[in-house]
Amino acid sequence: MKTINVGLSVSLDNDIKAEQLRGRMREEGILLINLMSSPGAGKSTLLKRTIQDLKDELRFAVMEADIASTVDAEAMAAAGAQAIQVHTDGMCHMDAGMTEAALNAFDYKNSDILFLENVGNLICPAEFDTGAEKKVMILSVPEGDDKPLKYPLMFRESDVLLITKTDTKSFFRFDMEACLKRVRALNPDIKIFPLSARTGEGMEAWENWLKESLMMLRGKE
């Protein structure tokens, strides 16, 4: 009996498409960021605060990926970003083909930074290259400091970790030191920014990273 590894073929095709898409975005000078987290970790709140803080310096566009509803895209549009809602038809992640289809469906080219707010979970989105220049993940304090032990691939794959909702630390048993140690054991090169989108604490460091990454993409170090 012959066995065919279809998954390998699909993955290779996606990787090729993702690299092509990455090249396209670089040519357009737009920083595409794949933003990943569990549901309720604060992706939308973080994006709204980021857009509000930097609206006089940068132009933003957002692709909101979800299984259903248009709530998040409407919130991003109200915050001042070009936005499109992407329904994944039950899929728990975005891939390069879906990202390309979304890009071709709305006017993002007058933006500097384009966020792909991926479907909320810490498993599937880590496994698929969307063509983004950077992968950013969110871990909120209420989720606990043990998530690097449970979802190691997400932490290995990400360029940046945002530890959000730091203003709630007094209400939860979150060991920041232990969390940082676990994350860096998985990914020594990851950038880590603890912050609170509600209070603004730590937002400046994250926003400076965004601006520096955009400058590097455009060759303006």
N, C-alpha and C positions, 0 to 999 in steps of 0.2 A: 504494500500500500504506500502511495506517495503522499507526503505531507508538504504543504506550501505555507510558508510564513507570510501571510498577507499583511500582518501588522508592520513588518519591516519595510515592505514596499510602500505602504501608506505613509509611514514615518519619513522615509527618504524623500518622497515626493513633497511632503510638507516642508522639510528642511530646505529643499531647493527653492521652493516658492518663497519661504521666509527670507532667505538670503537675497533673493531678487527684490523683495519688498523693502528690505533694509537699505539696499542700494538706492532704490527709488526715493525713499524718504531723505536719505543723506543728500542726494542731488537737489532735492527741494529745500534743504536747509531746515527741516522740521524735526524736532526731537520727539520721537514716538516712544511712549512709556507704557509698558504693560503693568497695570496696578492690580495686585492680587491680595485676597484676604478671605477669611471666613465671613459668612453673613453677619452683619451687625458689628463688624470690627471698626466701622467708622470711615469707610472709603469716601462716601459722598460728602460727609461732614468735612473731612480733610480737604477734598477737592474744592468745595465751596470756600473754605477759609483761605486756601492757597490762591485761588482766583481773585478773591477780594483783596488780599494783601498785595498782589503783584499786578493788578489790573492796569496801573498806570505805566508799567514797564514792559509787560509781555502780553501777547495775545494767545488765548487758549481755545482749544477745541476738545470735545470729549465724545468718545464712543461708549455708550452705556450698554453693556452686554448683560442680558438676563433672559430667563426662560419665558417671562411674560411681563406685561404692564409697561407704561411709559413714564412712570413717576419720576425715576432718577433723571432721565433726559430732560424732562420739564424743569426739574430743579436746577440742572446745570445751565439751561438756557436762561432761566431767571437770574442766575448768578452772573450772567454776561458772557458765557462761552457759546461758541457754535456747538451744537449737540445733535447727536442722532442716537435713536434707540435701536439696538440690534437684538432681535429675538433669535435665540439659538435653537429653537424647535426641539427643546428637551435636552440638548447637549449640555454637559456640565463644564464646558470650556470653550474658548475661542482658539481657532488655529489660523494659519496664514491665509488660507483661502477665504475664510469668513472675514478676516480683517481687511483683505483686499476688496471684497465685495462692499463692505461698509464704507471704505475710503472712496470708492467709485460712486457712492450714492449720496454724498453730501459735500458741501463746499467747506473744505478745511484748509485750503491753501493760503489763506490770509492769516494763518496762525503761526506762532513760534513753537509752542509745545502742544502736542496732541496726546491726551491720556486715553488709553483703552482701559476702562474699568471692567475687568474680567468678571465672569460668573463667580459668585461667592462660594468658594471652598478651597481647601488647602491641598487637594490631591491632583485632580485633572489639569488645572491650569499650569502646574509646574512641569507637566509632561509634554506640552506642545509649544513649539516656537511660533510666535505670532508675527515675527518680523520686526518686533520692537527693538529699538536701540538699547534700552535699559529695562531691566525687570526690577520692580519695586514691590515689596510685600509689606503688609501691615499685620502686626500682632498687637492686639489691645490688652491692656492690663487685666481686665476681667476674664480673659481667656486663660490666663495662667502662664507660669514660666516654664511649664513642661512641654510646650508645643514643639520645640526643636527635637525632643526625643520621639515624639509621635509622628511628625511629618518632616523628616530630615531632608527629603528631596527639595521641598520648597525653599528651605533655608540655603541649601547648597547652590541652587539655581539662581538665586536673587542677587542683584548688585547692591541693593539697598534694603535695609530693614527699618521700618518706622514702628517704634513702640508707642502706641497711641493711648489716649485717655490716662495720661500720667497723673492727672488731677484726681483720679479715683484710687490712688495707691493706698490711702489710709483705710479704704473699705475692703480691700482684697489682700490675700496672702500672695503677693507677687515679689519674688526674690530677684531683683534686678541683676545683682552680681552673678547669681547662678545662671540666669537666662543668658547674659552676655557671654559667659564662659562656654555654655553649651553651643551657642550660635557660632562663636569663633572657632570652636573645635571642628565644626562642620565646614565652615567657610571663613578662613583667616582674612580674606580680602574684602569681605562685605563691609559696607558703610552702615553705621547704626545711628539713628537719630531718635532719642526719646522725646516725645512732645505731647502737647495737648492742643487740639484744634479749638477747643472751647475757650481756654484761657489765653492761648497764644504762646505759652511757654514752649521753647524749643523750636518754634516754627521758623525762625530766622536761619538757623543752620540748614534746615531742609530746603528752604527757598534759595539760599546761596548755592547749595549743591545743584539745584535745578538750573540756575543762571550759568554756573560754571560749566555744566554739562552741555548746555546749548552753545556756549562760546567754543568749546572744544570741538563740537560737531561741525561748526562753521569755520573751524580753523582760525579762531581768534583768541588763542590762549594768552 
